[in-house]
Amino acid sequence: MLARTFVLTFHGIGDPVVPLAPGEGRYFVSAETYRHTIAALDALEAVHGVRLPVTFDDGNLSDYSVGLPALVDVGRTGRFFVLAGRIGKPGYLSGDQMREMVSAGMTIGSHGWDHIDWRHLDAAGRQREWYDAPRRIEDETGAPVTQAAIPFGAFDRQVLQRLKAAGYRRVFSSGGGFTFDSAWFCPRLSATDTFEPDRDITSQLGFKQVLRGTAYAPLRRLRYRI
């Protein structure tokens, strides 16, 4: 069996509506680029024999205003990883919006509480980021939260093992590359402000990349003991 799932992730779409932390602007793509990407996914999957799921990090308001409608238009779904501490704040998703997204078939997951590096959490931080955050999101959406996305793609063996012990059914990070659709730990390709889907997705879908992802999946499990 070959690894044929290549996960894409978006952060902000269009112009930011609130001040960003240093470096965050790099992860905003134009609405035109995003819509073009979503419209092209079905054809890319058919041509290359792959799956191209879409995820979103941070819970920006653009997930609802731009991200959701484009997915609905082409009959696709997405996973939206929300920062619990930003719910309802200016520029971020509200509880009502997240409930509407769940009703449209979208999955809401956790990106933690405060968008901090999970490698350096103390006991109180682990409680807030890994347990309190999903509960807050569940309270807002009325839907179970079983998946998480790691902030900054910053993890180590201990983080992954603790997330597994916490009961998350699937965990996403960054780094790109193919994975198995059933994998517990999933790398993703992050779209940035220079992202061009016709170039940056197609170039990643060759058979060599498929073989590399297939080979690395069991090595990843051994390396991180997950």
C-alpha positions in Angstrom: 0.0 0.0 0.0 1.3 3.4 -0.9 0.9 6.7 1.0 -1.3 8.8 -1.3 -2.7 11.5 1.0 -1.1 15.0 0.8 -2.6 17.4 3.3 -2.7 21.2 2.6 -3.2 23.8 5.3 -4.2 27.5 5.2 -4.0 30.1 7.9 -5.3 33.5 7.0 -7.1 34.2 3.7 -7.2 37.8 2.3 -6.2 40.9 4.2 -5.8 40.5 8.0 -8.4 42.3 10.0 -6.4 42.5 13.3 -2.7 43.2 13.9 -0.6 40.1 13.5 2.4 38.8 15.5 5.7 39.1 13.7 6.0 36.6 10.9 2.3 35.7 10.8 1.6 37.8 7.7 3.7 35.3 5.7 0.9 32.8 6.1 -1.9 34.8 4.6 -2.8 34.0 1.0 -5.0 36.0 -1.3 -8.7 35.0 -1.6 -8.2 34.5 -5.3 -5.3 32.1 -4.7 -7.3 30.2 -2.1 -10.4 29.9 -4.3 -8.3 28.8 -7.3 -6.7 26.1 -5.2 -9.9 24.7 -3.9 -11.5 24.7 -7.4 -8.5 22.7 -8.7 -8.3 20.0 -6.1 -10.8 17.5 -7.7 -8.9 17.6 -11.0 -5.5 17.2 -9.3 -6.8 14.2 -7.3 -8.1 12.5 -10.5 -5.0 13.1 -12.5 -2.5 12.0 -9.9 -4.5 9.4 -8.0 -4.1 11.1 -4.7 -6.2 12.6 -1.9 -5.7 16.3 -1.1 -7.5 17.1 2.2 -7.6 20.7 3.3 -7.0 22.0 6.9 -7.0 25.5 8.5 -5.1 26.7 11.5 -5.7 29.5 14.1 -9.5 30.1 13.7 -9.2 33.3 11.7 -12.5 34.9 10.6 -11.5 34.3 7.0 -12.1 30.5 7.6 -15.8 31.3 7.8 -16.1 34.3 5.3 -13.9 32.8 2.5 -12.7 29.3 3.5 -16.1 27.7 4.1 -18.0 29.0 1.1 -15.3 27.9 -1.4 -15.4 24.4 0.0 -19.2 24.2 0.0 -19.3 25.4 -3.6 -17.3 22.4 -4.8 -18.8 19.9 -2.3 -15.7 19.4 -0.2 -15.1 19.5 3.5 -12.2 20.7 5.7 -10.7 20.5 9.1 -10.5 23.8 11.0 -8.1 23.9 14.0 -9.2 26.7 16.3 -7.3 28.5 19.1 -9.7 28.3 22.1 -8.4 31.5 23.7 -9.3 33.6 20.6 -12.9 32.3 20.1 -15.3 35.3 19.7 -12.5 37.9 19.6 -12.3 40.5 16.8 -10.9 38.8 13.6 -11.6 35.2 14.9 -14.4 32.7 14.7 -17.4 32.9 17.0 -19.3 30.0 18.5 -22.2 30.7 16.2 -20.0 30.6 13.1 -18.3 27.4 14.2 -21.7 25.7 14.8 -22.7 26.7 11.3 -19.5 25.2 9.9 -20.1 21.9 11.8 -23.7 21.9 10.3 -22.1 22.2 6.9 -20.1 19.1 7.4 -16.8 20.7 8.6 -14.7 19.3 11.4 -13.5 21.6 14.2 -10.3 20.6 16.0 -8.0 22.2 18.5 -4.9 24.3 17.9 -4.5 24.8 21.6 -5.4 27.8 23.8 -2.7 30.5 23.3 -0.7 29.5 20.2 2.5 28.7 22.1 5.3 26.1 21.7 4.0 22.9 23.2 7.5 21.6 23.8 8.0 24.0 26.7 4.7 23.5 28.7 4.6 22.9 32.4 1.8 20.9 34.0 -0.6 23.8 34.0 0.2 24.6 30.4 -0.5 21.0 29.3 -3.8 21.1 31.0 -4.8 24.3 29.4 -3.5 23.5 25.9 -4.4 19.9 25.6 -7.5 19.4 27.8 -9.1 22.8 28.5 -8.9 24.0 24.9 -10.8 21.1 23.3 -13.4 21.3 26.0 -14.0 25.0 25.4 -14.3 24.3 21.7 -16.8 21.5 22.3 -18.8 23.8 24.6 -19.1 26.3 21.7 -19.8 23.8 18.9 -21.6 21.0 20.6 -19.4 18.6 18.6 -16.6 16.4 20.0 -13.0 17.5 19.4 -10.8 14.6 18.7 -8.1 16.1 16.5 -5.3 18.6 17.1 -2.8 20.7 15.0 0.5 21.5 16.6 1.4 25.2 16.8 4.4 26.2 14.7 4.9 22.6 13.7 7.1 22.4 16.9 7.1 19.0 18.5 9.3 16.3 19.9 8.8 12.7 21.0 7.4 13.7 24.3 4.8 16.1 22.9 3.5 13.4 20.5 3.4 10.7 23.2 1.6 13.0 25.5 -0.9 13.9 22.9 -1.6 10.3 22.2 -2.0 9.6 25.9 -4.5 12.5 26.0 -6.7 10.7 23.6 -6.4 12.6 20.4 -7.4 10.4 17.5 -5.3 12.4 15.0 -2.6 15.0 15.2 -1.4 17.3 12.4 1.8 19.2 12.0 3.8 20.8 9.2 6.6 19.7 6.9 4.8 18.5 3.9 5.0 15.1 2.3 2.6 12.2 1.7 1.0 10.2 4.5 -1.5 7.5 4.8 -5.1 8.5 5.2 -5.4 6.5 8.4 -2.2 7.8 9.9 -2.4 9.2 13.5 0.3 11.7 12.8 0.0 13.7 9.6 2.4 16.2 8.0 1.0 19.1 6.0 2.1 21.6 3.4 1.5 25.2 4.6 0.4 27.7 2.0 2.3 31.0 2.3 2.1 34.5 0.7 4.1 33.2 -2.3 2.0 30.1 -2.8 1.0 29.2 -6.4 -1.1 26.1 -6.4 -0.4 25.1 -10.0 3.4 25.1 -9.2 3.6 24.3 -5.5 1.0 21.4 -5.3 1.8 19.7 -8.7 5.5 19.6 -8.0 4.8 17.6 -4.8 2.7 14.9 -6.3 5.2 12.8 -8.3 5.8 9.1 -7.8 9.1 9.7 -6.1 7.3 11.8 -3.4 4.8 9.0 -3.0 7.5 6.5 -2.4 9.3 8.8 0.0 6.1 9.3 2.1 5.4 5.6 2.1 8.9 4.8 3.4 9.0 7.6 5.9 5.6 6.8 7.6 6.9 3.7 9.5 10.2 5.4 10.2 8.3 8.3 11.8 6.4 6.0 14.1 9.7 4.3 15.2 11.5 7.6 15.7 8.8 9.2 17.8 7.5 5.9 19.3 3.9 6.6 18.4 
